[in-house]
Amino acid sequence: MALIDLIALSKSYESNQILKEIDFSIHEGERGAIIGKNGGGKSTLLKIIQGVLDFDEGRRVVEQNLNIQML
C-alpha cells in the first residue's frame, strides 16, 4: 500500500488549471523529486500532499499517523 496516493487529482485557480487529473504515489522506502518550471504547480502539489490546500477533483489517500513535512 502506498503511504501517499493521489488519484486523478485536479486543481484550478479561477480559469487557470494548475494540475489536471494527475496520479502520484509514494511507497515506503521510496524517494522522489518534483521538478518543473516556475508556475507549474510544484508548491501546489506539495501543499495538497500535506493536506493544507484543497483540490477540485480526485482523491487523496494518506496512511494514518503519517507526518508529512516540507522544507
Contacts in CASP RR format, 6 or more apart in sequence:
PFRMAT RR
TARGET T0000
AUTHOR 0000-0000-0000
METHOD contacts of the structure
MODEL  1
MALIDLIALSKSYESNQILKEIDFSIHEGERGAIIGKNGGGKSTLLKIIQ
GVLDFDEGRRVVEQNLNIQML
1 27 0 8 1.000
1 63 0 8 1.000
2 25 0 8 1.000
2 26 0 8 1.000
2 27 0 8 1.000
2 61 0 8 1.000
2 63 0 8 1.000
3 26 0 8 1.000
3 27 0 8 1.000
3 28 0 8 1.000
3 62 0 8 1.000
3 63 0 8 1.000
3 66 0 8 1.000
4 24 0 8 1.000
4 25 0 8 1.000
4 26 0 8 1.000
4 49 0 8 1.000
4 60 0 8 1.000
4 61 0 8 1.000
4 62 0 8 1.000
4 63 0 8 1.000
4 66 0 8 1.000
4 68 0 8 1.000
5 24 0 8 1.000
5 25 0 8 1.000
5 59 0 8 1.000
5 60 0 8 1.000
5 61 0 8 1.000
5 62 0 8 1.000
6 22 0 8 1.000
6 23 0 8 1.000
6 24 0 8 1.000
6 25 0 8 1.000
6 48 0 8 1.000
6 49 0 8 1.000
6 58 0 8 1.000
6 59 0 8 1.000
6 60 0 8 1.000
6 61 0 8 1.000
7 23 0 8 1.000
7 58 0 8 1.000
7 59 0 8 1.000
7 60 0 8 1.000
7 61 0 8 1.000
8 21 0 8 1.000
8 22 0 8 1.000
8 23 0 8 1.000
8 57 0 8 1.000
8 58 0 8 1.000
8 59 0 8 1.000
9 19 0 8 1.000
9 21 0 8 1.000
9 22 0 8 1.000
9 23 0 8 1.000
9 24 0 8 1.000
9 48 0 8 1.000
9 55 0 8 1.000
9 57 0 8 1.000
9 58 0 8 1.000
9 59 0 8 1.000
9 60 0 8 1.000
10 17 0 8 1.000
10 19 0 8 1.000
10 20 0 8 1.000
10 21 0 8 1.000
10 22 0 8 1.000
10 55 0 8 1.000
10 56 0 8 1.000
10 57 0 8 1.000
10 58 0 8 1.000
11 17 0 8 1.000
11 18 0 8 1.000
11 19 0 8 1.000
11 44 0 8 1.000
11 48 0 8 1.000
11 53 0 8 1.000
11 55 0 8 1.000
11 56 0 8 1.000
12 18 0 8 1.000
12 56 0 8 1.000
18 39 0 8 1.000
18 40 0 8 1.000
18 41 0 8 1.000
18 44 0 8 1.000
19 41 0 8 1.000
19 44 0 8 1.000
19 45 0 8 1.000
19 48 0 8 1.000
19 55 0 8 1.000
21 57 0 8 1.000
21 58 0 8 1.000
22 45 0 8 1.000
24 45 0 8 1.000
24 49 0 8 1.000
26 32 0 8 1.000
34 42 0 8 1.000
34 45 0 8 1.000
34 46 0 8 1.000
35 42 0 8 1.000
36 42 0 8 1.000
44 53 0 8 1.000
46 70 0 8 1.000
47 53 0 8 1.000
47 70 0 8 1.000
48 54 0 8 1.000
48 55 0 8 1.000
48 60 0 8 1.000
49 60 0 8 1.000
49 62 0 8 1.000
49 68 0 8 1.000
50 68 0 8 1.000
50 69 0 8 1.000
50 70 0 8 1.000
51 60 0 8 1.000
51 62 0 8 1.000
51 68 0 8 1.000
62 68 0 8 1.000
END
